[in-house]
Amino acid sequence: MSGGPRRWREQRWLVDETIRTQTIEFDQPRLVHHLAPVADELAGADMAVIRNAVKKVADHVPVVRSVAERRERRARQAARPGRRLAARPGARSPGDRRAPAGDAGR
């Protein structure tokens, strides 16, 4: 462990132990806050993956990166030419000229 304030380096094990015993959300509901902008049918699964895989501070970035890369792959597959499905429910495909849901009759 290098870098950061001396006290953080010396006491990081306390945070790691807390995460290991109480999950990454030991003090506040951070996953809901961070995943709210991408709320879709995968958000619950993404939260479960992150919550179960992060066992210490050092795990956070690699786990979140893998979840983000999975979402990126899914979005790229949905954006392929000829694909009629949107990357997420409620999203409109490029060239879709229909009114968004909820705008009918306006």
Buried (B, 14 or more C-beta within 10 A) or exposed (E): EEEEEEEEEEEBEEBBEBBBEEBBBEEEEEBEEEBEEEEBEBBEEBBEBBEEBBBBBEBBEEBBEEBEEBBEEBBEEBEEEEEEEBBBEEEEEEEEEEEEEEEEEE
